[in-house]
Amino acid sequence: MKLLDIIPLRISLFSVIYVLLLIFIAPFIDHLFTSLEEDKILKENNFQILFEIIVHLIVISVIWYLLNTYLVLILEKLLNIKIKEATKTTVGIVGSIALVGLQKNLIDKLKYISYEHPFRMKDLYNF
C-alpha cells in the first residue's frame, strides 16, 4: 500500500498544494482590479462597481477552471498516481473557497454593494 493511497492524506496533500499555489496567484488577480477606495475617489457609481465585480468573478472562474483542470493532470504525472473523483471534488471546493477568499478588492466591493450602499429602486428605474 502506497502512502498516497490513504484518502485523508491524499486530500490533505492536494489541498495544501492548491492553497499554497493560490496564495501566490490570488494577489495577482486581485491587483488587476481597483480597490473600493480608488473607485470612490474616481466617483464610480454602483453600476460601474457592479460591472467590475462581474468581470472580477469571470476572471476568477476562468483561472479556477484552468487550475482545477490542469493542476490535477500535472500532479498525476509528477506523483505517478491517479486522482479519484472524490479527491478532485474536495480539492476543487477548497481551491474555489481559497481563491475567492483571497480577493480583498472583490470582497470589499461585494460588502459595499450588498450592505453599505445597496441598489435602490430609483437607481434601477431613474425615478
Secondary structure, DSSP 4 states (H G I P E B T S, - for coil): --GGGSHHHHHHHHHHHHHHHHHHHHHHHHTTS--HHHHHHTT--HHHHHHHHHHHHHHHHHHHHHHHHHHHHHHHHHHT----HHHHHHHHHHHHHHHHHT-HHHHHHHHIIIIIS---HHHHH--
